Structures are given as C-alpha cells and as structure tokens.
Amino acid sequence: MRSIMLIACLLSASLLMAGTLTFDDVATLSQYDALGVHFQYMGFWNASGTSSVTVDPSGGAYSLPNGIYNLSWTAQAGIVTFDFALSSVSIYALSGPGTDNLIAGTKIRAYDASNALLGEAAASSTIQFQLLTINATGIRKLELIVGGNHDVWDQLVYCPVPELNSLVLLLLAMVSMMIYRKIA
C-alpha cells in the first residue's frame, strides 16, 4: 500500500513539472514527440564556431551547440504544439551568425486549443539575444516568427497547467499518507 501511494505521489509531481528543451540532447526534433512537444517548419541550427552566440548580455541561459531555426525564414512561422495545456512558455531569440542584432519583427505568439491568440512577445531589434516569455493559461501552440534571415531560437522552457486529475491524484496520495502515518 505504501509503495502504491509513493508511486502515485511521484507520478502526480512529475506531471506538474516544467520542461526545458535545449535541442542538444536529440538528433532530430521528432524525438521530442515522445514528450508531447511537436515541431513544424523547424530545423536544427549548429552554432559551434559562431562568435555571436558565445556571450548573452542578459546573463540568461542558452545552450551551445544547437538551436532551432525556421526552415523558410520569413515565409512560414515555425510552429511548436503541445499535447497538454501550458501556463507559460519562453524561448531565447538569438541573432546570428555574425555580430548583427535581432531583426525587427522577430516574435512569438501563443494560441489555445481553439487557435485563439493568447499573447505575443516581440524581440527588440537593438540587441543580439532576448528571452521572450508569454504567461497565459491554456497555451497549446507557439508560433516562432522571424523578421528575416538568420534569427534562431534556443532553450524552450514550458510550464504545464496542472490537470484536475493530477491534482486529485496528488491530493489523494497526500491524504492516504497522512492516514497511514496515523495508523502506523
């Protein structure tokens, strides 16, 4: 009984955790499908040897050597879809290669399951790196829009909305553990 409660508690806690995709741990973007994160119109970008992505002026984290880029640059937004609802999502917009700044028009847009726009975050065209974040309950799709050639993306961080079933399971496990402790 005790092991079942522990498993239920761990399962519930894992369902509530945020995720980070560095793009350095897989060979293809389709390998993230198993996590419930899917990419369309995106490809890998290798930053090794590119000086413009070795220093981040904001002091935030991004990961070499890989990022992602929009396959058709300006014609089609890159799309990231999630099998679960999110409460927030963020990703670094990076200029490069070279020492240029982000291109005007580089931004992200978040949508819910019915494709209603939930929020937008635009990058400044006066810097090379910027973390773009959208906080909104129910995010299921993220559009990555570049203003022109050579802007890329890295470090996708997402926070799932706790599902009611997960919360009930977690609460049940906690109550069961309290009852077990009182009996024992």
C-alpha positions as CSV (number, residue, x, y, z in Angstrom):
1,M,0.0,0.0,0.0
2,R,2.8,2.4,0.9
3,S,4.7,1.8,-2.3
4,I,1.5,2.5,-4.3
5,M,1.0,5.8,-2.5
6,L,4.6,6.8,-3.2
7,I,4.3,5.9,-6.9
8,A,1.0,7.9,-7.1
9,C,2.7,10.9,-5.4
10,L,5.8,10.8,-7.6
11,L,3.6,10.4,-10.8
12,S,1.5,13.4,-9.8
13,A,4.5,15.6,-9.0
14,S,6.2,14.7,-12.3
15,L,3.1,15.8,-14.2
16,L,3.3,19.2,-12.7
17,M,6.9,20.0,-13.5
18,A,8.2,22.4,-16.1
19,G,10.2,21.2,-19.1
20,T,13.3,22.6,-20.8
21,L,14.3,21.7,-24.3
22,T,17.9,22.6,-25.1
23,F,18.0,21.0,-28.5
24,D,21.4,19.5,-27.6
25,D,20.1,16.1,-26.4
26,V,18.4,14.7,-29.6
27,A,19.4,14.1,-33.2
28,T,16.1,15.2,-34.7
29,L,13.2,17.4,-33.5
30,S,10.8,14.5,-33.9
31,Q,12.4,12.8,-30.9
32,Y,10.6,15.4,-28.7
33,D,7.3,13.9,-29.9
34,A,7.5,11.4,-27.0
35,L,7.4,14.3,-24.6
36,G,4.2,15.7,-26.2
37,V,6.1,18.6,-27.9
38,H,5.9,18.7,-31.7
39,F,7.7,20.9,-34.2
40,Q,6.6,22.0,-37.7
41,Y,8.6,24.1,-40.3
42,M,11.7,24.0,-38.0
43,G,15.2,22.6,-38.3
44,F,18.4,22.3,-36.3
45,W,21.0,25.1,-36.3
46,N,24.5,24.4,-35.2
47,A,26.2,27.4,-33.5
48,S,29.6,25.9,-33.0
49,G,32.3,28.4,-34.1
50,T,29.9,31.3,-34.2
51,S,31.1,34.2,-32.0
52,S,27.7,36.0,-31.9
53,V,26.2,33.3,-29.6
54,T,29.0,32.9,-27.1
55,V,28.0,35.8,-24.8
56,D,24.5,36.5,-23.7
57,P,24.2,40.2,-22.5
58,S,21.2,39.4,-20.3
59,G,23.1,36.8,-18.3
60,G,20.5,34.1,-19.0
61,A,21.0,30.6,-20.0
62,Y,21.1,29.2,-23.5
63,S,22.9,26.2,-24.8
64,L,25.5,25.6,-27.4
65,P,25.9,24.0,-29.8
66,N,22.4,23.6,-31.2
67,G,19.4,25.7,-31.6
68,I,16.4,25.7,-34.0
69,Y,15.5,27.9,-37.0
70,N,12.6,28.5,-39.2
71,L,13.0,26.4,-42.4
72,S,11.7,29.1,-44.7
73,W,12.9,32.1,-42.6
74,T,10.2,34.7,-43.4
75,A,7.6,32.8,-45.5
76,Q,6.3,30.5,-42.7
77,A,6.3,30.7,-39.0
78,G,7.8,27.9,-37.1
79,I,5.2,26.0,-35.1
80,V,5.5,24.2,-31.8
81,T,2.5,22.3,-30.5
82,F,1.9,20.7,-27.1
83,D,-0.2,17.7,-26.2
84,F,-1.1,19.4,-22.9
85,A,-2.0,22.9,-21.8
86,L,0.7,25.3,-20.6
87,S,0.6,28.3,-18.2
88,S,3.8,29.8,-19.6
89,V,6.3,29.4,-22.3
90,S,9.6,31.1,-23.0
91,I,12.4,30.8,-25.6
92,Y,15.5,32.7,-26.5
93,A,15.6,34.6,-29.7
94,L,19.2,34.8,-31.0
95,S,20.8,36.8,-33.8
96,G,23.4,35.0,-35.8
97,P,25.6,34.1,-37.3
98,G,27.6,37.3,-37.1
99,T,27.5,40.3,-34.8
100,D,24.2,41.7,-36.0
101,N,21.2,42.4,-33.8
102,L,17.8,40.6,-33.8
103,I,15.7,41.6,-36.8
104,A,12.6,43.8,-36.3
105,G,9.5,41.6,-36.4
106,T,11.1,38.6,-34.6
107,K,8.4,37.5,-32.1
108,I,6.5,34.6,-30.6
109,R,2.7,34.1,-30.4
110,A,0.8,31.7,-28.2
111,Y,-2.6,30.1,-29.0
112,D,-5.0,27.9,-27.2
113,A,-6.5,24.7,-28.4
114,S,-9.2,26.5,-30.5
115,N,-6.5,28.6,-32.1
116,A,-7.4,31.8,-30.3
117,L,-4.5,34.2,-29.7
118,L,-3.5,34.3,-26.0
119,G,-0.4,36.5,-26.2
120,E,2.5,37.8,-28.1
121,A,6.1,38.8,-27.2
122,A,8.3,40.7,-29.6
123,A,12.1,40.9,-29.6
124,S,14.0,44.2,-29.5
125,S,15.9,44.9,-32.7
126,T,18.7,46.7,-30.7
127,I,20.2,43.6,-29.0
128,Q,21.5,40.2,-30.1
129,F,19.7,38.0,-27.5
130,Q,16.4,38.2,-25.8
131,L,14.3,35.8,-23.7
132,L,10.7,36.0,-24.9
133,T,8.0,34.9,-22.5
134,I,4.3,34.5,-22.6
135,N,2.2,33.8,-19.5
136,A,-1.3,32.6,-20.2
137,T,-3.3,29.7,-19.1
138,G,-4.2,27.2,-21.8
139,I,-1.3,27.6,-24.3
140,R,-1.3,24.7,-26.8
141,K,0.5,26.2,-29.8
142,L,3.5,28.5,-30.1
143,E,4.4,30.4,-33.3
144,L,8.1,31.4,-33.8
145,I,8.2,34.3,-36.2
146,V,11.4,35.8,-37.6
147,G,11.7,39.2,-39.1
148,G,14.3,38.0,-41.7
149,N,17.3,35.7,-42.3
150,H,19.5,34.3,-39.5
151,D,17.5,34.8,-36.3
152,V,17.3,31.5,-34.5
153,W,15.8,30.0,-31.2
154,D,17.2,28.2,-28.2
155,Q,16.2,27.0,-24.7
156,L,12.4,26.3,-24.9
157,V,11.0,26.3,-21.4
158,Y,7.4,25.4,-20.7
159,C,5.2,25.0,-17.6
160,P,2.2,22.7,-17.9
161,V,-1.1,23.7,-16.4
162,P,-1.8,21.1,-13.7
163,E,-4.7,18.9,-14.8
164,L,-7.5,18.3,-12.4
165,N,-6.8,14.5,-12.5
166,S,-3.2,15.1,-11.5
167,L,-4.2,17.4,-8.6
168,V,-6.8,14.9,-7.4
169,L,-4.3,12.1,-7.5
170,L,-1.7,14.2,-5.7
171,L,-4.3,15.2,-3.0
172,L,-5.4,11.6,-2.6
173,A,-1.8,10.4,-2.2
174,M,-1.2,13.0,0.4
175,V,-4.3,12.2,2.4
176,S,-3.5,8.5,2.2
177,M,0.0,9.1,3.5
178,M,-1.4,11.1,6.4
179,I,-3.9,8.4,7.3
180,Y,-1.2,5.7,7.0
181,R,1.1,7.6,9.4
182,K,-1.7,8.0,12.0
183,I,-2.5,4.2,11.8
184,A,1.2,3.2,11.9
